[in-house]
Every structure is written in C-alpha cells, then in structure tokens.
Amino acid sequence: MDNQFQITAEPRSDLGTAFSRRLRRAGRVPAVIYGGGQPNTAITLDHNDTIHHLEKEAFHSHVLTVDVGGRSEQVVLRDVQMHPYKRLVMHLDFLRVSADRKLRMMVPVHFVGEDVAPGVKLGGGVVSHLMPEIEIECLAKDLPEFIAVDISGLELDQALHLSDLKLPAGVSIPALALGHDHDLPVVAIHAPRAGEPEAGAETAG
C-alpha cells in the first residue's frame, strides 16, 4: 500500500504531565514512537493537523510516514487518547513497522450490496453489522485500508462469518487459526424484531 500520510513531528526531551500540559496549551500533541527493536522516540505533533488526520478512516489503518528532524520513520497508529469531552487529542502512540515483519491491525469493514441482498429486497430483513472492524495480519506493504464484504447474495436468516471473507493477497485473519469457535459472524440478515422497522420502510414524520 502506498503511503498517503506524511506527518511532520518535532523531537521532545522533556517528559512528564506538566510539560505535556504546556505542549497542549501551545497547540502541540505529545506522542511516542516505539517498537522495532529501537528506543522509544518522544515527539510532538501539530494539534490541528492531527485532528484532521484522525477524522480520516484511512489514517487509523495505514502505514504512515513520520518525519522527525529530517529522519523518516514508517509507523502505524496504535493508540489515541482523547479528552473526555473536549475535541482535544491528549496523546498518540505509533508503532514502527518493518518490511519483513508482519503486523496485526484492526481494520474497518465496508459492507456492500445491502440494497440488493435477497434477504432485504425480497424478505424484508434487517442487516446487522456484527463486526464493524476485524483484526488482520499482514506485511506492511499488504495492509489494506478496509475489508470489503459483499452481502448482495445474502438471504434472510443467513450470515457471513470470518472464514467467508475474501481477503486481499497476503492478508490473513489470526482468529481463524484458533479453531472453529473463533469463526465469528461478521454480518447477518434477520427478520425485523418488534419495534424495528423493516428495510426500506418509511418512518412517519
């Protein structure tokens, strides 16, 4: 996968809660890059740029390039700490990636074909998105932004499980190696329950 995000960061040497508060007041976000058999690198990022990046789905499941003082690092986003009620990023964790080491990442699932699925169109069923994201394993070069799940052939009272998904080349689902009990349903179409509108039903205004 090609990198689409270039992040400019500044190194930081002062650590601790008080310093982090000063950084946030100055419009900076404290962050850390770790892993890859190297020491942790403490950095700061521009807060406004970071907020805009976080609003893009691909930023959370993409190999990112972070430039720290002229030195580039290939990373993935591992953790985001947000303020409990303010639109304020408190801290980010980035994990270094290497070309020959597989990653485990949570990636979003995009469901397609809902409007033509027989269970919806003919059976009046309701689609349940049971797993909006799944954990995958792959090399950094094979990391997809999302997994597409086509449910256009799904009938009423049918489901698609992890083992039914069509994965890109080089991508696997670690849970499937743990046995049949871990082959969980990802999406299902069921009959409307009491108080649940049928697919395509209009709600009175």
C-alpha positions, 0 to 999 in steps of 0.5 A: 500500500502506498503511503498517503500520510506524511506527518511532520513531528518535532523531537521532545526531551522533556517528559512528564504531565506538566510539560505535556500540559504546556505542549497542549496549551501551545497547540502541540500533541505529545506522542511516542514512537516505539517498537522495532527493536529501537528506543522509544522516540518522544515527539510532538505533533501539530494539534490541528493537523492531527485532528484532521488526520484522525477524522480520516478512516484511512489514517487509523489503518495505514502505514504512515510516514513520520518525519522527525528532524529530517529522519523518516520513520514508517509507523502505524497508529496504535493508540489515541487518547482523547479528552473526555469531552473536549475535541482535544487529542491528549496523546498518540502512540505509533508503532514502527513497522518493518518490511519483513515483519508482519503486523496485526491491525484492526481494520474497518469493514465496508459492507456492500450490496445491502440494497440488493441482498435477497434477504432485504429486497425480497424478505424484508430483513434487517442487516446487522453489522456484527463486526464493524472492524476485524483484526488482520495480519499482514506485511506492511506493504499488504495492509489494506485500508478496509475489508470489503464484504459483499452481502448482495447474495445474502438471504434472510436468516443467513450470515457471513462469518470470518472464514467467508471473507475474501481477503486481499493477497497476503492478508490473513485473519489470526482468529481463524487459526484458533479453531472453529469457535473463533469463526465469528459472524461478521454480518447477518440478515434477520427478520425485523424484531418488534419495534424495528422497522423493516428495510426500506420502510418509511418512518412517519414524520 
